[in-house]
Amino acid sequence: MKGMNPYPKQELRPENVMAHIRNLPHVEMPGATYFITFHSAKDEAIADSERQLVLEACLHWHNERCNIYAVCVMDNHVHMLAKPFQDHRLGGILHSIKSFTSHEINKRRGRKGAFWLEESFDHIVRDDWWFTKFVYYICDNPVKRGLCKKFDEYPWLWVNADELLTVPDGDAFGNSHRRDACGTIRVFTTRPDTLFGATYMVLAPEHSLVAEITTDEHRGAVEAYVAASAQKSELERTAETKEKTGVFTGAYAVNPANNEQI
């Protein structure tokens, strides 16, 4: 994941863009997913205990006002990937998080004043490819800044296990503009770095796409495997000691982590 940047070359990173967007309007769209960055005022460092406070505050509205996909509380800024629920605005959610944490941090420090910059950076996630890139960017940030050696060692990084590397259907608004949209597959894995080393992906024998994507050359073997699987019980198919088996359909998918065939 090292060095991954979700912004194309010649576009600024979130930290740099923030310096240029004060007092500019923020675009909010119903049903959109956002990559968000907010920064401490005057580059103030966030202490370890304060990072835990900020992380918990960012997750406070998860499953109530929004779906949080990922949060990383850095040494002086915060990254989030979130989708507000209907009737809840991103601006209101961020105001609640920043207001509460600013008050609590100031109380601990025995002072007054703004802890966060007034403006936040928010970027609408356009599609599943960008979604995956933002997840990796967030995970890689503490490693890139030298705060840890591996992303999963950083205590103030949180990634939603229920959504981790599941590819959303279509773009941030629920629409799909890809030519292969009918073949989009939701992918599950246990940790994000495994996707880079993946050499194959698996469909359940009963998945509707199996018949659709199997090539004529491999159809006989696939149909025989599907038929044999149908004769097995759920216990037999899911046993931990079961040897992994399968047959090639002749088709390929595109790995969203590296945009290569798999």
N, C-alpha and C positions, 0 to 999 in steps of 0.2 A: 504493500500500500504506500510505501514511502514515495513522497514527492507528488502524489496525485493531486491535481488541482482541477476542480470542476469548472473553472472559468477558462474559455479558450485563450490562446495566446493573444497578447495585446489588449486583453480586458483586465481591469484591476481586480485584485482580490478584495474580499469584503472589508478587511481592515483599512485598506487604502481608499476604497470607495466612500466609506463613512465620512471621511474628512470633507467630502464634496457635496453631501446631500442634506445638510442642515436646512430646516425650514422648507424642504421640498415635499410635495404631496406623496403619500404612499398609496400604491395601487392595491386594492383588496377586491377579490372576486369570490363569489359564492362557490363553495366546494373546493377551493384551491388549497394546495399544499405549499408551505413556505419554508425556505431556508432563511434563518434569522441570525443576525449577529448584533449583540449590544456590548458596549465597551465602558469600562470604568472612566470616570472623569479624571483628567490630568494623569492618565496612565497609572493610577494607583494600583498597587499590588493587592490581590485578594488572598488573604491568609487561608491556611488549610481549613480551619474550622468554619470560616466564612464561605469557602467553596462548597462545603457540605450543606450549609444553610441555603445557598443559592440553588444547588442541585435539587434539594427537596422542594423548594418553592417553585422551580420550573416544572416539577412533576405533580404539583398540587392539583392542577385542573385536568390532569390526564384522565381520560374516560368520563369526564364530567362536562367540560366545556370544549375539549379538543382531544385529538389523538396525537400523542407525542411519539415520534419515531426514534429520535436520538437527541441527546443533550450532552454537551461537554463544557464544563466550567474550567476555563483556563486561568492563567495567573493574572490576567487583567481584562479578559473579555469572555463572552459566552456565545456558543453556537447552539442552535436548536433547529430541528426539522419537525414541523408541526402542521396539523390540519385542523382548523377550528370547526366545531360543529355548527349546524344551522342555528341561526339566531344569536351566535356569539362572534364578535369581531376580534381579529388578531390584535388590533390596537388596544382593546380593553383588556385582553389577557396579558399582554406585555406590560401595560401600565400597572396591573395588579402585582405582577411578579417584581417589577423594578421598584415600585413604591414600598412594598412590604420589606424586601431585602435591604433597601436603602435605609429604611427606618431602623431595622434590627441591627445592621452593621454600625450605623451611627451611634445607636444606644450602647453597643458593646465598646465602642471606641470613645464614648463620652464626648461626642461632638454633634454639630448640626451641619446641614448643607446637603447638596446633591452628591450622591455617590456615583451614579451612572450619568453618562452623557444623555442629554435629552432625547436625541434622535437615535433610532435603531435602523439597521440595514435589513431590509426584507426583500427576498427574491422569489418570485413564483416559480415553482418547480414545473417545468413544461411537460415532462414525460417520464417514463420508467427509466430510461437511460440516464437522465439527469438525476433522478431520485437516487439511483445506485451510486453515482459519482459523489453526490453530497454526503451520503452515508459514509463512504470511504474517506472523504475529505475530513469529516468530523472525527472519525476514528484516528486518522493519521496526525491530526493537529498536535496533540501532546507529545508524540514521538518526534515530530519535526522540530518542535521548539525545545527539545532536550529535557522534557519533564519526566520522561520514562523511556525505557528501552523498547517495550512492547505495549501496544495500545491497551491490551486486556489487563495490564498491570496498573493502569491509571485509575485511581479510586473515584474520580469525579467525572467519569465517562459512563453514560447510561444509554443502552440501545434496547429498544423494545423487542423482547424475545419473540413476541407473537407476530411481529411485522418484519423481523430481521431478514433482509434480502428476499422478501416476497415482492414480486414485481407487480406494482399496481396496474390494473387494467386501464390502458389508454393514458391520456395525459392528466394534468392536474385537475381538469374539469370533468373527468370521466369520459372523455371522447378519445377516439383513436384515429390517427391519421397515417398509420403505417400500412404499407401494402400487405404485410403479413399479419395484420391484427388478428385475424381469425385463428392464427396459430400461436398466439401469445400464451405462455404457460407460467403459472405462479410457481416459484421455486422456493423450497425450504432448505435451510442448512443451519447448523448449530452455531457457527461463528463466521464472521465475514471473510477472514483471510483464506478459508478453505476454498472459496470460489475461484481464486487465482490458480490453484493447483488442480482443479477438477479436470478429469479426463473424459467423463461421460455424465450424462444425466438420465434419469429413469422415469418412465411412465408406468403407472399401474396397468396390468394387462387389460383391465376393463375400461381404461380411459377412452373416451370417445375419439381422441385424436389418433389412437393407434392404427385403426383401420384407414384413417384419412391420409396419414403420412407415410405408411409403409409402401416401399417400392415393389414393383412386380417381382424383381429378383429375389427379394427377401420375404415375400408374402407367405409362401408355404411354411417356412420355418416359424414365422411369427404366429400364424394361425394355429399351428400345432402347439406352440408354447402357451397361447391363450387358452386353448382347449384343455391342456394339462393343468393349468393353474386353476381353472374353474372346478376341477375335481377335488381340489385340496380345501381343507377347512381353514378358517381364519387363524386358528391356533398354529397350524402347520406353516402357514405363510409368514407369520410374524414371530416365530420362535427365534430367540437370540442366538441359538446354536445352529440355526439354519445356514447352510452354505449359500452365498449369494449366487443367483443364476439369472440368466436373461439372454435375449437374442437381439441382434441389431436390426433396426427397422429399415436401414438404408437412408434415413433422414438425419438432418443436422439442425441444431438450434444455434442461436447466437448468445454467447456468454456475455451478459451485460457488464461484467467487471472489466473485460478487456476487448469486447467487441469482436471476438474471434469465434469461429465455428467450433461446436462441441458435439 
